[in-house]
């Protein structure tokens, strides 16, 4: 019997030992156990509704939590304000959290139990001002009725929103008010108050459609740099801390990573374009790398004005077609996956991304009123005249006048364009231009000098594993995992073939290959080109944003390898197009 008892005791001790973790200080003490059982809340006036504008006091927080079923968490974050009564576990770098009591007046009357809460900014404590009795705090997070008798915050699911009036960014915890202005369009951008209201209305994890937000820079947390290419700062109507909106890791002018140019300073007037979110359900901000600096002190990426050129024109009929600005406006108003009715759009060809050719029969280009990139609209994979695939005829040139007929969409909620295969060239007036397409990934194999692979037009199922692709001229592309458990696959998201670190593809042809041009996907500000860590054997590598060119091959075979040593999005190649150019 003694042996059985000793065995059971040993098992119990082992089980107890293995339940500890790095977030739990030792000696381990369960909340509500030992000699320091939280005092039963005394009566008092319950104040507040749990919002930042009107936080619960300790009595209201206790009442709210006591109404929850035992062991359940609140379904939302709440705010609780009070003064520190006593400190059970001080913030330290070992565990990063703290445990203490708060009340209205700093006494034990009606106190509320703040259990293992994180530090300012919802982060583990690493350094900074620590708490002491009498400090005034606002706590934000989830709460629970532990064991049905102990109202408290949930371990590591709450944090100090403010300590003695100061928040994580050094600002004030007092929410400012002001008049919300704008409707989120370029013609009438949101101001910071309206942007805060839009973002605050979203659930944690939800994102808005892309909108325009205008304001003056109030403070800068992270300036633009070539290391990360983005910046983080606050904007408001007047450049003060009144009603600021948080612009988080936004890209530079032209929706590009910063590589050089004017940097931002307090007082600069900016227009931001992109999506907003309510991070963790309590922080209105732009989506990380999902927004960019549309204009800086009135100047856009092209050096022009941030005021829409000429404005929107037309009603979308054949008699009165939309211009490019009106088409952008109509498409931008659509939700991802939604399509417009058939409309007509008129303009001059500004850029050519994929020229008409006999291989795919469609083309991708942009149009605008004057043939520049100012206010351009994206015509995506549009069919040829008479709504048929191109087999022969005049191709496009920059400066040509066109009328496009078809449906519009807002791809992924942030890219206004025509719907693939649902638009065509209604009319084409050539103006004698000779400029070649800007995107070298375009073209066709009609003359036998090149051939282009567009994975999205191959009919692959989502997540299909890539082995060998044989093109119409006999050229093959063979994929290999290279030892990575993630092997090359095709995904509908991004409409391309993904290659992970160590993955490779070998291009083999009966003709000598001069160069290969790869077009990579750009999504939410991330260019999926493995951060440029690509190798060609034989050949040299040149990276220009989402276009990667492999030159000096002069061989019938070329192996391209993802040589990235990082992880996550920066390590991936997402190939949406591959053009193989043969030697003369």
VEXDREN-2710 file (C-alpha; in Angstrom, 1 decimal):
% VEXDREN-2710
k/r/px/py/pz
1/UNK/0.0/0.0/0.0
2/UNK/2.9/2.3/0.9
3/UNK/4.4/1.6/-2.5
4/UNK/1.2/2.5/-4.3
5/UNK/0.9/5.7/-2.3
6/UNK/4.5/6.7/-3.1
7/UNK/3.9/6.0/-6.7
8/UNK/0.8/8.2/-6.8
9/UNK/2.6/10.9/-4.9
10/UNK/5.5/10.9/-7.4
11/UNK/3.1/11.1/-10.4
12/UNK/1.3/14.0/-8.8
13/UNK/4.5/15.8/-8.2
14/UNK/5.7/15.2/-11.8
15/UNK/2.4/16.4/-13.2
16/UNK/2.6/19.5/-11.1
17/UNK/6.2/20.1/-12.3
18/UNK/5.3/19.9/-16.0
19/UNK/2.5/22.4/-15.8
20/UNK/4.9/25.3/-15.2
21/UNK/5.9/27.6/-18.1
22/UNK/8.1/30.6/-18.8
23/UNK/5.2/33.0/-18.2
24/UNK/4.5/31.8/-14.7
25/UNK/6.6/33.1/-11.9
26/UNK/7.8/30.6/-9.2
27/UNK/6.8/29.7/-6.6
28/UNK/3.5/29.1/-8.5
29/UNK/0.4/30.4/-6.8
30/UNK/-3.0/30.0/-8.3
31/UNK/-5.2/33.1/-8.2
32/UNK/-7.5/32.9/-5.2
33/UNK/-5.3/30.4/-3.4
34/UNK/-3.0/30.8/-0.4
35/UNK/-3.4/33.4/2.3
36/UNK/-3.8/36.4/-0.1
37/UNK/-7.3/35.5/-1.5
38/UNK/-8.7/38.5/-3.3
39/UNK/-11.0/40.5/-1.1
40/UNK/-14.7/40.2/-1.9
41/UNK/-15.6/43.5/-3.6
42/UNK/-17.4/45.8/-1.3
43/UNK/-20.3/47.8/-2.5
44/UNK/-19.8/51.1/-4.2
45/UNK/-21.0/53.1/-7.2
46/UNK/-20.4/51.3/-10.5
47/UNK/-19.1/53.8/-13.1
48/UNK/-18.3/53.5/-16.8
49/UNK/-19.3/51.3/-19.8
50/UNK/-15.9/49.6/-20.4
51/UNK/-14.9/51.8/-23.4
52/UNK/-11.7/53.9/-23.7
53/UNK/-13.9/57.0/-23.6
54/UNK/-15.7/55.8/-20.4
55/UNK/-13.7/53.0/-18.7
56/UNK/-15.2/50.8/-16.0
57/UNK/-14.2/51.7/-12.5
58/UNK/-13.2/48.7/-10.3
59/UNK/-16.7/48.2/-8.9
60/UNK/-18.2/48.2/-12.4
61/UNK/-15.5/45.8/-13.6
62/UNK/-16.2/43.4/-10.8
63/UNK/-19.9/43.5/-11.5
64/UNK/-19.4/42.9/-15.2
65/UNK/-17.0/40.0/-14.6
66/UNK/-19.3/38.5/-11.9
67/UNK/-22.0/38.2/-14.5
68/UNK/-19.9/35.9/-16.7
69/UNK/-20.2/32.1/-16.4
70/UNK/-17.5/30.5/-14.4
71/UNK/-14.3/29.9/-16.4
72/UNK/-15.4/31.9/-19.5
73/UNK/-13.7/34.9/-20.9
74/UNK/-15.3/38.2/-22.0
75/UNK/-16.0/38.2/-25.8
76/UNK/-14.3/41.6/-26.1
77/UNK/-11.6/43.8/-24.6
78/UNK/-12.7/46.2/-22.0
79/UNK/-11.1/49.2/-20.4
80/UNK/-10.8/49.5/-16.6
81/UNK/-9.4/52.6/-14.8
82/UNK/-8.2/52.9/-11.2
83/UNK/-5.3/53.5/-8.8
84/UNK/-2.9/50.7/-7.8
85/UNK/-3.8/49.5/-4.3
86/UNK/-1.1/46.8/-3.8
87/UNK/1.4/45.0/-6.0
88/UNK/1.7/41.2/-5.8
89/UNK/4.1/40.6/-8.7
90/UNK/6.1/43.5/-10.1
91/UNK/6.9/43.8/-13.8
92/UNK/10.2/42.1/-14.5
93/UNK/12.2/41.1/-17.6
94/UNK/11.9/37.4/-16.6
95/UNK/8.2/37.0/-17.2
96/UNK/7.2/40.4/-18.7
97/UNK/3.9/40.7/-16.8
98/UNK/2.6/41.9/-13.4
99/UNK/-0.2/41.2/-10.9
100/UNK/-1.7/43.9/-8.7
101/UNK/-5.0/45.4/-7.4
102/UNK/-6.7/48.6/-8.4
103/UNK/-9.6/50.7/-7.1
104/UNK/-11.1/54.1/-7.4
105/UNK/-9.2/55.7/-4.5
106/UNK/-6.2/53.4/-4.1
107/UNK/-7.6/51.7/-1.0
108/UNK/-8.8/48.1/-0.8
109/UNK/-12.4/49.2/-1.0
110/UNK/-14.0/47.7/-4.1
111/UNK/-10.7/46.6/-5.5
112/UNK/-10.3/44.7/-8.8
113/UNK/-7.7/42.0/-9.4
114/UNK/-5.4/42.6/-12.4
115/UNK/-3.8/39.2/-13.0
116/UNK/-0.6/38.8/-15.0
117/UNK/-1.2/41.8/-17.3
118/UNK/1.3/42.8/-20.0
119/UNK/3.1/46.2/-20.2
120/UNK/2.4/49.3/-22.2
121/UNK/1.7/48.7/-25.9
122/UNK/0.5/45.1/-25.2
123/UNK/4.1/43.9/-24.9
124/UNK/6.0/41.9/-22.4
125/UNK/8.0/44.2/-20.1
126/UNK/11.6/44.6/-21.1
127/UNK/12.4/48.0/-19.7
128/UNK/10.7/51.2/-18.6
129/UNK/8.8/52.8/-15.7
130/UNK/7.5/50.3/-13.2
131/UNK/4.3/50.4/-11.2
132/UNK/3.9/51.5/-7.6
133/UNK/1.1/52.0/-5.1
134/UNK/-1.0/55.0/-6.0
135/UNK/-0.2/55.0/-9.8
136/UNK/-3.2/55.7/-12.0
137/UNK/-3.6/53.1/-14.7
138/UNK/-6.0/52.1/-17.5
139/UNK/-6.1/48.4/-18.2
140/UNK/-7.3/47.0/-21.6
141/UNK/-8.1/43.4/-22.2
142/UNK/-10.2/40.4/-21.6
143/UNK/-11.5/39.4/-18.2
144/UNK/-12.8/36.2/-16.6
145/UNK/-14.7/35.0/-13.5
146/UNK/-12.0/32.5/-12.4
147/UNK/-13.5/29.4/-10.7
148/UNK/-16.8/31.3/-10.6
149/UNK/-15.7/33.4/-7.6
150/UNK/-12.7/35.5/-8.6
151/UNK/-13.2/38.4/-11.1
152/UNK/-9.9/39.1/-12.8
153/UNK/-8.1/39.8/-16.0
154/UNK/-7.1/36.8/-18.2
155/UNK/-3.4/35.8/-18.0
156/UNK/-1.4/37.7/-20.7
157/UNK/-4.6/38.8/-22.4
158/UNK/-4.7/42.3/-20.9
159/UNK/-2.1/45.1/-20.8
160/UNK/-1.5/48.5/-19.3
161/UNK/-3.0/50.9/-21.8
162/UNK/-1.7/53.9/-19.9
163/UNK/0.4/54.5/-16.8
164/UNK/-0.1/57.9/-15.1
165/UNK/-1.7/59.3/-18.2
166/UNK/1.0/58.2/-20.6
167/UNK/0.5/55.6/-23.3
168/UNK/3.0/53.3/-25.1
169/UNK/3.8/56.0/-27.7
170/UNK/4.2/58.7/-25.2
171/UNK/0.9/60.4/-25.9
172/UNK/-2.1/61.0/-23.7
173/UNK/-4.7/58.5/-22.7
174/UNK/-7.4/61.1/-23.0
175/UNK/-9.3/60.4/-26.3
176/UNK/-9.8/63.6/-28.3
177/UNK/-12.9/64.5/-30.1
178/UNK/-13.4/66.4/-33.4
179/UNK/-15.5/66.5/-36.5
180/UNK/-15.3/63.5/-38.8
181/UNK/-14.9/64.7/-42.4
182/UNK/-14.6/63.1/-45.8
183/UNK/-15.8/60.0/-47.5
184/UNK/-12.5/58.2/-48.1
185/UNK/-12.2/59.1/-51.8
186/UNK/-9.3/60.9/-53.4
187/UNK/-11.6/63.9/-54.1
188/UNK/-12.7/64.0/-50.4
189/UNK/-10.3/62.0/-48.2
190/UNK/-11.1/61.0/-44.6
191/UNK/-9.6/63.2/-42.0
192/UNK/-8.0/61.5/-38.9
193/UNK/-11.2/61.5/-36.9
194/UNK/-13.2/59.8/-39.7
195/UNK/-10.4/57.3/-40.2
196/UNK/-10.4/56.4/-36.5
197/UNK/-14.1/56.0/-36.6
198/UNK/-14.0/53.7/-39.6
199/UNK/-11.2/51.5/-38.2
200/UNK/-12.8/51.4/-34.7
201/UNK/-15.9/50.0/-36.2
202/UNK/-14.0/46.9/-37.5
203/UNK/-13.7/43.6/-35.6
204/UNK/-10.2/42.4/-34.8
205/UNK/-8.7/40.8/-37.9
206/UNK/-11.1/42.6/-40.3
207/UNK/-9.8/45.0/-42.9
208/UNK/-11.6/47.9/-44.7
209/UNK/-11.6/48.6/-48.4
210/UNK/-8.8/50.9/-49.5
211/UNK/-9.5/54.5/-48.6
212/UNK/-7.7/57.9/-48.8
213/UNK/-6.8/59.7/-45.5
214/UNK/-5.4/63.2/-45.4
215/UNK/-3.7/65.0/-42.5
216/UNK/-0.5/66.6/-41.1
217/UNK/2.1/64.6/-39.4
218/UNK/1.9/65.0/-35.7
219/UNK/4.7/62.7/-34.6
220/UNK/7.0/60.1/-36.1
221/UNK/7.7/56.7/-34.5
222/UNK/9.8/55.2/-37.4
223/UNK/11.0/57.3/-40.3
224/UNK/11.3/55.9/-43.8
225/UNK/14.6/54.0/-44.3
226/UNK/16.1/51.8/-46.9
227/UNK/16.4/48.9/-44.4
228/UNK/12.6/48.2/-44.2
229/UNK/11.2/50.6/-46.8
230/UNK/8.2/51.7/-44.7
231/UNK/7.4/54.3/-41.9
232/UNK/5.2/54.6/-38.9
233/UNK/3.7/57.9/-37.7
234/UNK/0.6/59.8/-36.5
235/UNK/-1.4/62.3/-38.5
236/UNK/-4.2/64.8/-37.5
237/UNK/-6.0/67.7/-39.0
238/UNK/-3.7/70.4/-37.5
239/UNK/-0.5/68.4/-36.9
240/UNK/-1.1/68.3/-33.1
241/UNK/-1.9/65.3/-30.9
242/UNK/-5.6/66.2/-31.1
243/UNK/-7.5/63.3/-32.8
244/UNK/-4.4/61.6/-34.2
245/UNK/-4.7/58.5/-36.5
246/UNK/-2.0/55.8/-36.5
247/UNK/-0.3/55.2/-39.8
248/UNK/1.5/51.9/-39.3
249/UNK/4.3/50.7/-41.5
250/UNK/3.1/52.5/-44.7
251/UNK/5.0/52.3/-47.9
252/UNK/6.5/55.2/-49.8
253/UNK/5.2/57.2/-52.8
254/UNK/4.1/55.1/-55.7
255/UNK/3.3/52.1/-53.3
256/UNK/6.9/51.2/-53.3
257/UNK/9.5/50.4/-50.5
258/UNK/11.5/53.5/-49.7
259/UNK/14.9/53.5/-51.5
260/UNK/15.6/57.2/-51.5
261/UNK/13.9/60.6/-51.8
262/UNK/12.4/63.2/-49.5
263/UNK/11.7/61.9/-46.0
264/UNK/8.9/62.9/-43.7
265/UNK/8.9/65.4/-40.9
266/UNK/6.5/66.7/-38.4
267/UNK/4.1/69.2/-40.0
268/UNK/4.2/67.6/-43.5
269/UNK/0.9/67.3/-45.2
270/UNK/0.2/63.8/-46.5
271/UNK/-2.4/61.7/-48.2
272/UNK/-2.4/58.0/-47.3
273/UNK/-4.1/55.4/-49.5
274/UNK/-4.8/51.9/-48.2
275/UNK/-6.7/49.7/-45.9
276/UNK/-7.3/50.3/-42.2
277/UNK/-7.9/47.8/-39.3
278/UNK/-8.6/47.7/-35.6
279/UNK/-5.6/45.8/-34.4
280/UNK/-6.4/43.5/-31.5
281/UNK/-9.8/45.1/-31.5
282/UNK/-8.5/48.3/-29.8
283/UNK/-6.0/50.0/-32.0
284/UNK/-7.3/51.8/-35.1
285/UNK/-4.5/52.0/-37.7
286/UNK/-3.5/51.3/-41.3
287/UNK/-2.9/47.6/-42.2
288/UNK/0.9/46.8/-42.1
289/UNK/2.3/47.4/-45.6
290/UNK/-1.2/47.6/-46.8
291/UNK/-1.1/51.4/-47.3
292/UNK/1.2/53.9/-49.0
293/UNK/2.1/57.5/-49.1
294/UNK/-0.1/58.8/-52.0
295/UNK/1.3/62.3/-51.8
296/UNK/3.8/64.2/-49.7
297/UNK/3.2/68.0/-49.4
298/UNK/1.1/67.9/-52.5
299/UNK/3.5/65.8/-54.7
300/UNK/2.8/62.3/-55.9
301/UNK/5.1/59.6/-57.1
302/UNK/5.1/61.0/-60.6
303/UNK/6.0/64.5/-59.3
304/UNK/2.5/65.8/-60.1
305/UNK/-0.2/67.2/-57.9
306/UNK/-2.3/65.2/-55.6
307/UNK/-5.5/66.8/-56.9
308/UNK/-7.2/64.4/-59.4
309/UNK/-6.5/65.6/-62.9
310/UNK/-9.6/66.9/-64.7
311/UNK/-11.9/64.8/-62.4
312/UNK/-14.2/62.0/-63.2
313/UNK/-16.1/62.3/-66.6
314/UNK/-18.7/60.2/-68.4
315/UNK/-21.5/57.9/-67.5
316/UNK/-20.1/54.7/-68.8
317/UNK/-22.3/54.5/-72.0
318/UNK/-20.9/54.2/-75.5
319/UNK/-22.1/57.8/-76.2
320/UNK/-20.4/59.1/-73.1
321/UNK/-17.7/56.7/-71.9
322/UNK/-16.1/56.9/-68.5
323/UNK/-12.6/58.4/-68.4
324/UNK/-9.9/56.6/-66.5
325/UNK/-10.6/58.6/-63.2
326/UNK/-14.3/57.8/-63.3
327/UNK/-13.5/54.1/-64.1
328/UNK/-11.2/54.0/-61.1
329/UNK/-13.8/55.6/-58.9
330/UNK/-16.6/53.1/-59.9
331/UNK/-14.3/50.1/-59.5
332/UNK/-12.9/51.3/-56.2
333/UNK/-16.4/51.4/-54.8
334/UNK/-16.9/47.6/-55.4
335/UNK/-16.2/44.9/-52.9
336/UNK/-13.6/42.2/-53.6
337/UNK/-15.4/39.6/-55.8
338/UNK/-18.1/42.0/-56.9
339/UNK/-18.4/43.1/-60.6
340/UNK/-20.0/46.1/-62.3
341/UNK/-22.4/46.1/-65.2
342/UNK/-20.8/46.4/-68.7
343/UNK/-19.5/49.9/-69.2
344/UNK/-17.4/51.8/-71.8
345/UNK/-14.1/53.5/-70.9
346/UNK/-12.2/55.9/-73.2
347/UNK/-8.5/57.0/-73.0
348/UNK/-5.0/56.9/-74.4
349/UNK/-2.7/54.0/-73.8
350/UNK/-0.2/55.0/-71.0
351/UNK/1.7/51.8/-70.4
352/UNK/1.7/48.2/-71.9
353/UNK/2.3/45.4/-69.5
354/UNK/1.3/42.4/-71.7
355/UNK/1.1/43.0/-75.5
356/UNK/-1.5/41.3/-77.7
357/UNK/-0.2/38.0/-79.0
358/UNK/-1.4/34.8/-80.5
359/UNK/-0.5/32.7/-77.5
360/UNK/-3.1/34.1/-75.1
361/UNK/-5.0/36.5/-77.3
362/UNK/-5.4/39.2/-74.7
363/UNK/-3.5/42.2/-73.4
364/UNK/-2.9/44.2/-70.2
365/UNK/-2.3/47.9/-70.3
366/UNK/-3.2/51.2/-68.6
367/UNK/-5.1/54.2/-70.0
368/UNK/-5.5/57.8/-69.0
369/UNK/-6.9/61.0/-70.4
370/UNK/-3.6/62.3/-71.7
371/UNK/-1.5/59.1/-72.1
372/UNK/0.6/59.7/-69.0
373/UNK/0.4/57.7/-65.8
374/UNK/-1.5/60.5/-64.1
375/UNK/-4.9/59.0/-63.1
376/UNK/-4.3/55.8/-65.1
377/UNK/-6.7/52.9/-65.1
378/UNK/-5.7/49.2/-65.4
379/UNK/-7.2/47.2/-68.3
380/UNK/-6.5/43.6/-67.3
381/UNK/-6.3/40.8/-69.9
382/UNK/-8.7/42.4/-72.3
383/UNK/-9.7/40.6/-75.5
384/UNK/-9.2/42.1/-78.9
385/UNK/-11.5/43.9/-81.3
386/UNK/-15.0/42.3/-81.7
387/UNK/-14.6/40.6/-78.3
388/UNK/-12.4/37.8/-79.6
389/UNK/-8.9/36.5/-78.9
390/UNK/-6.2/38.2/-80.9
391/UNK/-4.9/36.2/-83.9
392/UNK/-3.7/39.0/-86.1
393/UNK/-4.0/42.7/-86.6
394/UNK/-2.6/46.0/-85.2
395/UNK/-1.1/45.7/-81.7
396/UNK/-1.0/48.5/-79.1
397/UNK/1.4/51.4/-78.8
398/UNK/1.7/54.0/-76.1
399/UNK/-0.4/57.0/-77.1
400/UNK/-3.0/55.0/-79.0
401/UNK/-6.7/56.1/-78.5
402/UNK/-8.9/53.2/-77.3
403/UNK/-12.4/52.5/-76.1
404/UNK/-12.7/49.5/-73.8
405/UNK/-16.0/47.7/-73.2
406/UNK/-16.5/45.4/-70.2
407/UNK/-17.0/44.8/-66.5
408/UNK/-15.0/46.4/-63.7
409/UNK/-13.9/44.9/-60.4
410/UNK/-11.8/45.9/-57.4
411/UNK/-9.4/42.9/-57.3
412/UNK/-8.5/41.9/-53.7
413/UNK/-10.3/45.0/-52.6
414/UNK/-7.4/47.3/-53.5
415/UNK/-6.8/47.1/-57.3
416/UNK/-9.5/48.7/-59.6
417/UNK/-9.3/47.0/-63.0
418/UNK/-11.3/45.3/-65.7
419/UNK/-12.5/41.7/-65.0
420/UNK/-10.3/39.1/-66.6
421/UNK/-11.8/37.9/-69.9
422/UNK/-14.9/40.2/-69.4
423/UNK/-13.6/43.2/-71.3
424/UNK/-12.4/43.8/-74.8
425/UNK/-11.1/46.5/-77.2
426/UNK/-14.2/48.2/-78.7
427/UNK/-12.1/50.5/-80.8
428/UNK/-8.5/51.2/-81.5
429/UNK/-7.0/54.3/-83.2
430/UNK/-3.3/54.0/-83.7
431/UNK/-1.3/57.1/-83.5
432/UNK/1.9/55.8/-84.9
433/UNK/3.6/55.1/-81.6
434/UNK/6.5/52.7/-81.5
435/UNK/7.2/52.4/-77.8
436/UNK/7.7/48.9/-76.5
437/UNK/5.8/47.5/-73.5
438/UNK/7.2/48.6/-70.2
439/UNK/6.9/45.2/-68.7
440/UNK/9.5/42.9/-70.3
441/UNK/7.5/39.9/-69.1
442/UNK/4.9/40.4/-71.9
443/UNK/5.1/39.5/-75.5
444/UNK/4.2/36.4/-77.5
445/UNK/5.9/33.6/-79.4
446/UNK/4.4/34.4/-82.9
447/UNK/7.9/35.0/-84.3
448/UNK/9.5/32.1/-82.5
449/UNK/11.9/34.4/-80.7
450/UNK/10.3/34.0/-77.3
451/UNK/7.6/32.1/-75.4
452/UNK/5.6/33.1/-72.3
453/UNK/4.1/31.1/-69.5
454/UNK/1.2/32.6/-67.6
455/UNK/0.4/30.0/-64.8
456/UNK/-3.1/31.4/-64.1
457/UNK/-4.1/30.5/-67.7
458/UNK/-3.0/26.8/-67.4
459/UNK/-6.1/25.6/-65.7
460/UNK/-4.3/24.4/-62.5
461/UNK/-6.3/23.5/-59.4
462/UNK/-5.4/25.5/-56.2
463/UNK/-2.4/24.1/-54.4
464/UNK/-1.5/21.9/-57.4
465/UNK/2.1/20.6/-57.1
466/UNK/4.4/21.6/-59.9
467/UNK/6.5/19.0/-61.7
468/UNK/7.2/19.6/-65.4
469/UNK/5.5/22.0/-67.7
470/UNK/5.9/21.5/-71.4
471/UNK/5.3/24.7/-73.5
472/UNK/3.9/24.7/-77.0
473/UNK/7.3/24.9/-78.7
474/UNK/8.6/21.9/-76.7
475/UNK/10.5/23.9/-74.1
476/UNK/10.2/22.4/-70.6
477/UNK/10.2/23.8/-67.1
478/UNK/11.0/21.2/-64.4
479/UNK/10.5/22.1/-60.7
480/UNK/12.3/20.6/-57.8
481/UNK/11.9/21.0/-54.0
482/UNK/15.6/21.0/-53.3
483/UNK/15.1/19.3/-49.9
484/UNK/12.5/21.8/-48.6
485/UNK/9.3/20.1/-47.4
486/UNK/7.5/23.0/-49.1
487/UNK/7.7/22.2/-52.8
488/UNK/6.7/24.4/-55.7
489/UNK/2.9/24.7/-56.0
490/UNK/0.4/26.8/-57.9
491/UNK/-2.0/28.9/-55.8
492/UNK/-5.1/30.9/-56.8
493/UNK/-4.2/33.6/-54.4
494/UNK/-1.7/35.7/-56.3
495/UNK/-2.4/33.6/-59.5
496/UNK/1.1/32.2/-59.6
497/UNK/3.6/29.4/-58.8
498/UNK/5.2/29.6/-55.4
499/UNK/8.9/28.7/-54.9
500/UNK/10.2/28.4/-51.4
501/UNK/13.9/28.5/-50.2
502/UNK/15.9/25.8/-51.9
503/UNK/13.2/25.2/-54.6
504/UNK/14.4/25.5/-58.2
505/UNK/13.2/25.2/-61.7
506/UNK/15.1/24.1/-64.7
507/UNK/14.3/25.6/-68.1
508/UNK/15.4/23.3/-71.0
509/UNK/15.0/24.0/-74.7
510/UNK/16.2/22.8/-78.1
511/UNK/17.1/26.5/-78.8
512/UNK/19.7/28.4/-77.0
513/UNK/18.2/30.6/-74.3
514/UNK/19.4/34.2/-74.2
515/UNK/17.5/35.5/-71.2
516/UNK/14.5/34.7/-68.9
517/UNK/12.2/37.3/-67.5
518/UNK/10.2/36.5/-64.4
519/UNK/7.2/38.6/-63.2
520/UNK/6.5/38.3/-59.5
521/UNK/3.3/39.0/-57.5
522/UNK/3.0/42.1/-55.4
523/UNK/0.4/41.9/-52.6
524/UNK/-0.3/44.3/-49.7
525/UNK/3.0/46.0/-50.4
526/UNK/5.1/42.9/-50.4
527/UNK/7.0/42.0/-53.5
528/UNK/7.3/38.2/-53.7
529/UNK/10.8/37.9/-55.3
530/UNK/12.6/36.2/-52.4
531/UNK/14.0/39.6/-51.6
532/UNK/16.1/39.3/-54.7
533/UNK/17.9/36.2/-53.4
534/UNK/17.8/34.2/-56.7
535/UNK/20.5/32.4/-58.6
536/UNK/20.8/31.4/-62.2
537/UNK/23.1/28.7/-63.5
538/UNK/24.3/29.7/-66.0
539/UNK/23.4/33.4/-66.1
540/UNK/23.3/36.7/-64.2
541/UNK/20.5/38.1/-62.1
542/UNK/19.0/41.6/-62.2
543/UNK/16.1/42.6/-59.9
544/UNK/13.9/45.5/-60.6
545/UNK/11.1/45.4/-58.0
546/UNK/8.7/42.6/-59.2
547/UNK/10.6/42.0/-62.5
548/UNK/13.6/39.7/-62.3
549/UNK/15.7/39.3/-65.4
550/UNK/18.2/36.4/-65.9
551/UNK/20.7/37.4/-68.6
552/UNK/23.8/36.1/-70.2
553/UNK/22.5/32.5/-70.2
554/UNK/23.6/31.5/-73.8
555/UNK/22.8/27.8/-73.1
556/UNK/20.0/25.3/-73.8
557/UNK/19.4/24.9/-70.1
558/UNK/19.2/27.2/-67.2
559/UNK/18.4/26.4/-63.5
560/UNK/16.9/29.1/-61.4
561/UNK/17.1/28.6/-57.6
562/UNK/15.5/30.4/-54.7
563/UNK/18.5/31.0/-52.5
564/UNK/16.8/32.9/-49.7
565/UNK/17.9/32.1/-46.2
566/UNK/15.0/34.0/-44.5
567/UNK/11.5/32.8/-43.6
568/UNK/8.0/34.0/-44.2
569/UNK/6.8/36.2/-47.1
570/UNK/10.3/37.8/-47.9
571/UNK/11.6/34.3/-48.6
572/UNK/9.0/33.3/-51.2
573/UNK/8.9/33.6/-55.0
574/UNK/5.4/33.9/-56.4
575/UNK/5.8/33.8/-60.2
576/UNK/2.9/35.1/-62.2
577/UNK/4.6/35.1/-65.6
578/UNK/7.8/33.7/-67.2
579/UNK/9.1/34.9/-70.5
580/UNK/11.8/32.9/-72.2
581/UNK/13.8/34.8/-74.9
582/UNK/15.8/32.7/-77.3
583/UNK/19.2/33.7/-78.8
584/UNK/19.2/34.9/-82.4
END
